[in-house]
Amino acid sequence: MQLADILLAEDYRDTVVAQITQVVEDQIAQRKGLSGAGIRTALKMAKANRPDILPVVINRLLPDFCNALEPYFQQFQASDETDFQRFVTRQEDEIQEAMLSVTDARAEHSQNKTFKKMYRQLRGTAGQEVRAILPKLSALVQARLPA
């Protein structure tokens, strides 16, 4: 079984996108200080142009995230572990970097100069957002694993 078989399954993908979108929105709403205000403003502006921007982006990136995380999922399956959430927590730093490599590559190849500039500004704190997503993402996987 591959991670994409779980997260991209036709009957589950909308749930995955909706739950990750909610985690991202909650994380952004909780951000304090200038960086929090900046990211909330950027999201508000993006939503003004396209209200469904977050779920669209998450849906578009999900296959790439699955590919980036597949080696970890295979390690989990090959191990004696039964709790994917616990496995992810122990590998959190590596998994965070694997996920950020996806967004880094997208930003690098983007033709949108505004997006590239905004991404560079937010990249330093992006790990916090990724870490916030990992528990929910791993729970979504765990829920679909055979008992």
BAZANU-325326 format. One record per residue: residue number from 1; x, y, z of N, C-alpha, C in turn. Coordinates in nm, 3 decimals, decimal comma. Layout:
<NUM; <X; Y; Z>; <X; Y; Z>; <X; Y; Z>>
...
This chain:
<1; <0,084; -0,118; 0,000>; <0,000; 0,000; 0,000>; <0,090; 0,125; 0,000>>
<2; <0,047; 0,224; -0,074>; <0,120; 0,350; -0,078>; <0,037; 0,459; -0,010>>
<3; <0,105; 0,563; 0,033>; <0,039; 0,674; 0,100>; <-0,066; 0,738; 0,010>>
<4; <-0,037; 0,748; -0,117>; <-0,133; 0,805; -0,212>; <-0,261; 0,722; -0,219>>
<5; <-0,250; 0,590; -0,199>; <-0,369; 0,505; -0,199>; <-0,466; 0,546; -0,090>>
<6; <-0,413; 0,601; 0,017>; <-0,496; 0,644; 0,129>; <-0,544; 0,788; 0,109>>
<7; <-0,449; 0,879; 0,097>; <-0,484; 1,022; 0,099>; <-0,549; 1,071; -0,030>>
<8; <-0,523; 1,004; -0,141>; <-0,580; 1,048; -0,268>; <-0,699; 0,963; -0,312>>
<9; <-0,741; 0,872; -0,225>; <-0,856; 0,787; -0,259>; <-0,978; 0,874; -0,286>>
<10; <-1,051; 0,841; -0,389>; <-1,164; 0,921; -0,433>; <-1,265; 0,948; -0,321>>
<11; <-1,286; 0,849; -0,236>; <-1,384; 0,865; -0,129>; <-1,328; 0,933; -0,004>>
<12; <-1,201; 0,973; -0,007>; <-1,137; 1,028; 0,113>; <-1,067; 1,161; 0,089>>
<13; <-1,031; 1,188; -0,034>; <-0,950; 1,306; -0,065>; <-1,017; 1,436; -0,021>>
<14; <-1,145; 1,452; -0,042>; <-1,214; 1,574; 0,000>; <-1,207; 1,593; 0,151>>
<15; <-1,218; 1,484; 0,225>; <-1,205; 1,491; 0,371>; <-1,066; 1,536; 0,410>>
<16; <-0,965; 1,478; 0,347>; <-0,825; 1,514; 0,375>; <-0,803; 1,662; 0,347>>
<17; <-0,846; 1,709; 0,231>; <-0,826; 1,849; 0,194>; <-0,900; 1,941; 0,291>>
<18; <-1,023; 1,907; 0,325>; <-1,102; 1,992; 0,417>; <-1,037; 1,999; 0,555>>
<19; <-0,991; 1,886; 0,606>; <-0,932; 1,887; 0,740>; <-0,798; 1,958; 0,743>>
<20; <-0,717; 1,940; 0,642>; <-0,589; 2,011; 0,637>; <-0,612; 2,161; 0,618>>
<21; <-0,709; 2,197; 0,536>; <-0,744; 2,338; 0,518>; <-0,781; 2,400; 0,652>>
<22; <-0,862; 2,330; 0,730>; <-0,903; 2,382; 0,860>; <-0,784; 2,399; 0,954>>
<23; <-0,692; 2,303; 0,954>; <-0,573; 2,313; 1,038>; <-0,489; 2,434; 0,997>>
<24; <-0,472; 2,453; 0,867>; <-0,394; 2,567; 0,817>; <-0,461; 2,698; 0,857>>
<25; <-0,592; 2,708; 0,837>; <-0,663; 2,831; 0,874>; <-0,654; 2,857; 1,024>>
<26; <-0,669; 2,754; 1,106>; <-0,657; 2,770; 1,250>; <-0,517; 2,815; 1,290>>
<27; <-0,418; 2,755; 1,228>; <-0,279; 2,789; 1,259>; <-0,250; 2,934; 1,223>>
<28; <-0,297; 2,978; 1,109>; <-0,276; 3,117; 1,066>; <-0,349; 3,213; 1,160>>
<29; <-0,470; 3,178; 1,200>; <-0,547; 3,264; 1,290>; <-0,478; 3,280; 1,425>>
<30; <-0,403; 3,180; 1,469>; <-0,337; 3,183; 1,599>; <-0,203; 3,255; 1,597>>
<31; <-0,150; 3,281; 1,480>; <-0,018; 3,345; 1,470>; <-0,021; 3,483; 1,532>>
<32; <0,080; 3,515; 1,609>; <0,090; 3,644; 1,679>; <0,195; 3,732; 1,611>>
<33; <0,196; 3,857; 1,647>; <0,299; 3,950; 1,604>; <0,286; 3,992; 1,459>>
<34; <0,394; 4,053; 1,411>; <0,395; 4,106; 1,275>; <0,387; 3,996; 1,170>>
<35; <0,457; 3,887; 1,195>; <0,452; 3,778; 1,096>; <0,311; 3,720; 1,088>>
<36; <0,244; 3,711; 1,202>; <0,106; 3,663; 1,203>; <0,014; 3,757; 1,128>>
<37; <0,032; 3,887; 1,153>; <-0,050; 3,986; 1,083>; <-0,023; 3,981; 0,933>>
<38; <0,103; 3,962; 0,897>; <0,140; 3,957; 0,756>; <0,078; 3,839; 0,684>>
<39; <0,085; 3,723; 0,748>; <0,031; 3,604; 0,682>; <-0,122; 3,609; 0,679>>
<40; <-0,184; 3,663; 0,783>; <-0,330; 3,676; 0,782>; <-0,374; 3,773; 0,672>>
<41; <-0,300; 3,883; 0,656>; <-0,331; 3,980; 0,551>; <-0,313; 3,918; 0,413>>
<42; <-0,205; 3,845; 0,396>; <-0,179; 3,780; 0,267>; <-0,290; 3,681; 0,234>>
<43; <-0,334; 3,604; 0,334>; <-0,441; 3,507; 0,310>; <-0,572; 3,579; 0,279>>
<44; <-0,598; 3,686; 0,350>; <-0,721; 3,762; 0,326>; <-0,723; 3,817; 0,183>>
<45; <-0,610; 3,869; 0,138>; <-0,601; 3,922; 0,001>; <-0,618; 3,810; -0,101>>
<46; <-0,556; 3,697; -0,074>; <-0,568; 3,584; -0,166>; <-0,713; 3,535; -0,173>>
<47; <-0,779; 3,529; -0,057>; <-0,919; 3,485; -0,054>; <-1,013; 3,586; -0,120>>
<48; <-0,973; 3,713; -0,118>; <-1,057; 3,813; -0,186>; <-1,061; 3,786; -0,336>>
<49; <-0,949; 3,741; -0,390>; <-0,942; 3,707; -0,532>; <-0,999; 3,569; -0,562>>
<50; <-0,980; 3,479; -0,469>; <-1,026; 3,341; -0,489>; <-1,059; 3,281; -0,352>>
<51; <-1,186; 3,282; -0,313>; <-1,224; 3,236; -0,179>; <-1,182; 3,093; -0,145>>
<52; <-1,170; 3,009; -0,246>; <-1,134; 2,869; -0,222>; <-0,984; 2,842; -0,240>>
<53; <-0,903; 2,946; -0,225>; <-0,760; 2,935; -0,254>; <-0,691; 2,826; -0,171>>
<54; <-0,717; 2,819; -0,042>; <-0,649; 2,719; 0,040>; <-0,683; 2,576; -0,001>>
<55; <-0,809; 2,540; -0,010>; <-0,835; 2,401; -0,051>; <-0,784; 2,369; -0,192>>
<56; <-0,788; 2,467; -0,281>; <-0,737; 2,444; -0,417>; <-0,587; 2,416; -0,412>>
<57; <-0,513; 2,497; -0,338>; <-0,368; 2,479; -0,328>; <-0,335; 2,347; -0,258>>
<58; <-0,404; 2,318; -0,149>; <-0,378; 2,193; -0,076>; <-0,409; 2,073; -0,165>>
<59; <-0,519; 2,078; -0,237>; <-0,554; 1,969; -0,328>; <-0,449; 1,951; -0,437>>
<60; <-0,398; 2,062; -0,487>; <-0,297; 2,057; -0,592>; <-0,164; 2,002; -0,540>>
<61; <-0,129; 2,036; -0,416>; <-0,002; 1,992; -0,359>; <-0,006; 1,852; -0,299>>
<62; <-0,124; 1,803; -0,270>; <-0,137; 1,674; -0,201>; <-0,064; 1,559; -0,270>>
<63; <-0,074; 1,543; -0,401>; <0,004; 1,433; -0,464>; <0,155; 1,449; -0,444>>
<64; <0,205; 1,571; -0,451>; <0,348; 1,593; -0,429>; <0,387; 1,564; -0,284>>
<65; <0,300; 1,602; -0,190>; <0,326; 1,570; -0,049>; <0,328; 1,418; -0,030>>
<66; <0,236; 1,348; -0,095>; <0,235; 1,202; -0,085>; <0,366; 1,143; -0,135>>
<67; <0,415; 1,193; -0,247>; <0,542; 1,144; -0,302>; <0,658; 1,173; -0,207>>
<68; <0,660; 1,292; -0,149>; <0,768; 1,330; -0,058>; <0,766; 1,247; 0,070>>
<69; <0,647; 1,210; 0,113>; <0,633; 1,137; 0,239>; <0,632; 0,985; 0,222>>
<70; <0,626; 0,940; 0,098>; <0,619; 0,796; 0,072>; <0,734; 0,716; 0,135>>
<71; <0,859; 0,764; 0,128>; <0,966; 0,685; 0,192>; <0,943; 0,664; 0,342>>
<72; <0,887; 0,762; 0,409>; <0,859; 0,749; 0,551>; <0,744; 0,652; 0,576>>
<73; <0,644; 0,657; 0,489>; <0,533; 0,564; 0,502>; <0,581; 0,421; 0,479>>
<74; <0,670; 0,402; 0,383>; <0,725; 0,268; 0,359>; <0,808; 0,221; 0,478>>
<75; <0,885; 0,312; 0,538>; <0,960; 0,277; 0,660>; <0,864; 0,232; 0,770>>
<76; <0,755; 0,305; 0,786>; <0,655; 0,271; 0,886>; <0,598; 0,132; 0,859>>
<77; <0,561; 0,105; 0,735>; <0,501; -0,024; 0,703>; <0,599; -0,139; 0,721>>
<78; <0,727; -0,113; 0,699>; <0,828; -0,217; 0,714>; <0,866; -0,240; 0,859>>
<79; <0,827; -0,149; 0,946>; <0,862; -0,160; 1,087>; <0,755; -0,240; 1,162>>
<80; <0,778; -0,258; 1,289>; <0,680; -0,323; 1,376>; <0,581; -0,223; 1,434>>
<81; <0,593; -0,097; 1,393>; <0,505; 0,009; 1,444>; <0,361; -0,016; 1,402>>
<82; <0,270; 0,025; 1,488>; <0,128; 0,018; 1,454>; <0,061; 0,155; 1,461>>
<83; <0,132; 0,252; 1,517>; <0,077; 0,387; 1,535>; <0,152; 0,484; 1,445>>
<84; <0,090; 0,520; 1,332>; <0,155; 0,609; 1,237>; <0,178; 0,748; 1,298>>
<85; <0,087; 0,793; 1,381>; <0,104; 0,925; 1,443>; <0,230; 0,928; 1,529>>
<86; <0,252; 0,826; 1,608>; <0,372; 0,819; 1,692>; <0,497; 0,811; 1,604>>
<87; <0,491; 0,734; 1,498>; <0,603; 0,723; 1,406>; <0,637; 0,859; 1,346>>
<88; <0,536; 0,933; 1,302>; <0,557; 1,065; 1,243>; <0,616; 1,161; 1,346>>
<89; <0,568; 1,156; 1,468>; <0,619; 1,245; 1,573>; <0,769; 1,223; 1,594>>
<90; <0,813; 1,099; 1,592>; <0,955; 1,070; 1,610>; <1,040; 1,115; 1,491>>
<91; <0,980; 1,127; 1,374>; <1,051; 1,165; 1,252>; <1,014; 1,307; 1,210>>
<92; <0,958; 1,384; 1,300>; <0,896; 1,512; 1,268>; <0,989; 1,608; 1,190>>
<93; <1,113; 1,620; 1,233>; <1,205; 1,713; 1,165>; <1,228; 1,674; 1,019>>
<94; <1,253; 1,547; 0,996>; <1,277; 1,499; 0,859>; <1,152; 1,513; 0,773>>
<95; <1,038; 1,478; 0,829>; <0,914; 1,485; 0,754>; <0,878; 1,630; 0,723>>
<96; <0,901; 1,717; 0,818>; <0,878; 1,860; 0,794>; <0,961; 1,909; 0,676>>
<97; <1,087; 1,872; 0,672>; <1,174; 1,915; 0,563>; <1,131; 1,854; 0,429>>
<98; <1,084; 1,730; 0,432>; <1,035; 1,667; 0,309>; <0,915; 1,743; 0,254>>
<99; <0,825; 1,783; 0,344>; <0,707; 1,859; 0,299>; <0,747; 1,998; 0,249>>
<100; <0,839; 2,062; 0,319>; <0,884; 2,195; 0,276>; <0,958; 2,189; 0,144>>
<101; <1,022; 2,076; 0,115>; <1,090; 2,064; -0,014>; <0,990; 2,072; -0,128>>
<102; <0,868; 2,027; -0,104>; <0,762; 2,035; -0,205>; <0,726; 2,181; -0,231>>
<103; <0,701; 2,256; -0,125>; <0,663; 2,396; -0,144>; <0,781; 2,479; -0,194>>
<104; <0,901; 2,444; -0,150>; <1,019; 2,514; -0,200>; <1,032; 2,498; -0,352>>
<105; <1,012; 2,376; -0,400>; <1,022; 2,349; -0,544>; <0,913; 2,423; -0,620>>
<106; <0,793; 2,424; -0,566>; <0,683; 2,497; -0,632>; <0,715; 2,645; -0,640>>
<107; <0,764; 2,701; -0,531>; <0,797; 2,845; -0,530>; <0,910; 2,875; -0,628>>
<108; <1,008; 2,789; -0,631>; <1,123; 2,808; -0,720>; <1,080; 2,812; -0,867>>
<109; <0,985; 2,727; -0,903>; <0,943; 2,718; -1,043>; <0,824; 2,806; -1,079>>
<110; <0,773; 2,877; -0,981>; <0,657; 2,964; -1,007>; <0,698; 3,084; -1,092>>
<111; <0,607; 3,123; -1,179>; <0,627; 3,243; -1,261>; <0,567; 3,366; -1,193>>
<112; <0,494; 3,345; -1,084>; <0,428; 3,452; -1,013>; <0,527; 3,519; -0,917>>
<113; <0,572; 3,638; -0,952>; <0,672; 3,709; -0,873>; <0,620; 3,747; -0,735>>
<114; <0,493; 3,782; -0,726>; <0,435; 3,817; -0,596>; <0,435; 3,696; -0,503>>
<115; <0,395; 3,582; -0,556>; <0,397; 3,459; -0,477>; <0,538; 3,426; -0,431>>
<116; <0,634; 3,435; -0,522>; <0,772; 3,403; -0,488>; <0,823; 3,493; -0,376>>
<117; <0,793; 3,621; -0,386>; <0,837; 3,716; -0,283>; <0,772; 3,684; -0,150>>
<118; <0,642; 3,660; -0,151>; <0,570; 3,628; -0,028>; <0,622; 3,497; 0,032>>
<119; <0,647; 3,398; -0,051>; <0,696; 3,270; -0,001>; <0,833; 3,287; 0,065>>
<120; <0,921; 3,364; 0,003>; <1,053; 3,387; 0,062>; <1,041; 3,453; 0,199>>
<121; <0,947; 3,544; 0,212>; <0,928; 3,612; 0,340>; <0,874; 3,518; 0,447>>
<122; <0,790; 3,426; 0,407>; <0,726; 3,337; 0,503>; <0,800; 3,206; 0,523>>
<123; <0,897; 3,177; 0,441>; <0,965; 3,046; 0,445>; <1,027; 3,017; 0,580>>
<124; <1,081; 3,119; 0,646>; <1,147; 3,099; 0,774>; <1,056; 3,043; 0,882>>
<125; <0,929; 3,076; 0,875>; <0,835; 3,028; 0,976>; <0,743; 2,918; 0,921>>
<126; <0,763; 2,877; 0,799>; <0,676; 2,777; 0,737>; <0,681; 2,643; 0,810>>
<127; <0,793; 2,614; 0,872>; <0,805; 2,489; 0,946>; <0,701; 2,477; 1,057>>
<128; <0,667; 2,588; 1,118>; <0,565; 2,587; 1,224>; <0,430; 2,542; 1,167>>
<129; <0,396; 2,593; 1,050>; <0,270; 2,555; 0,987>; <0,271; 2,406; 0,949>>
<130; <0,383; 2,361; 0,897>; <0,393; 2,220; 0,858>; <0,381; 2,131; 0,982>>
<131; <0,450; 2,168; 1,089>; <0,441; 2,090; 1,214>; <0,298; 2,084; 1,266>>
<132; <0,223; 2,191; 1,247>; <0,084; 2,193; 1,291>; <-0,002; 2,098; 1,210>>
<133; <0,034; 2,076; 1,085>; <-0,043; 1,988; 0,997>; <-0,013; 1,841; 1,024>>
<134; <0,108; 1,810; 1,064>; <0,150; 1,669; 1,076>; <0,061; 1,583; 1,165>>
<135; <0,019; 1,629; 1,283>; <-0,069; 1,541; 1,363>; <-0,200; 1,508; 1,292>>
<136; <-0,262; 1,605; 1,229>; <-0,388; 1,580; 1,160>; <-0,366; 1,489; 1,039>>
<137; <-0,260; 1,517; 0,963>; <-0,230; 1,436; 0,846>; <-0,203; 1,291; 0,885>>
<138; <-0,123; 1,271; 0,989>; <-0,093; 1,134; 1,031>; <-0,218; 1,065; 1,088>>
<139; <-0,308; 1,142; 1,153>; <-0,433; 1,084; 1,202>; <-0,522; 1,041; 1,085>>
<140; <-0,524; 1,120; 0,980>; <-0,601; 1,084; 0,863>; <-0,551; 0,954; 0,800>>
<141; <-0,420; 0,937; 0,800>; <-0,361; 0,812; 0,747>; <-0,395; 0,698; 0,841>>
<142; <-0,371; 0,718; 0,971>; <-0,395; 0,614; 1,070>; <-0,539; 0,563; 1,065>>
<143; <-0,633; 0,652; 1,043>; <-0,775; 0,616; 1,040>; <-0,807; 0,519; 0,926>>
<144; <-0,725; 0,519; 0,823>; <-0,752; 0,434; 0,706>; <-0,664; 0,309; 0,700>>
<145; <-0,577; 0,292; 0,799>; <-0,491; 0,174; 0,799>; <-0,569; 0,053; 0,849>>
<146; <-0,540; -0,063; 0,793>; <-0,606; -0,185; 0,844>; <-0,568; -0,207; 0,990>>
<147; <-0,662; -0,254; 1,066>; <-0,639; -0,276; 1,210>; <-0,545; -0,391; 1,236>>
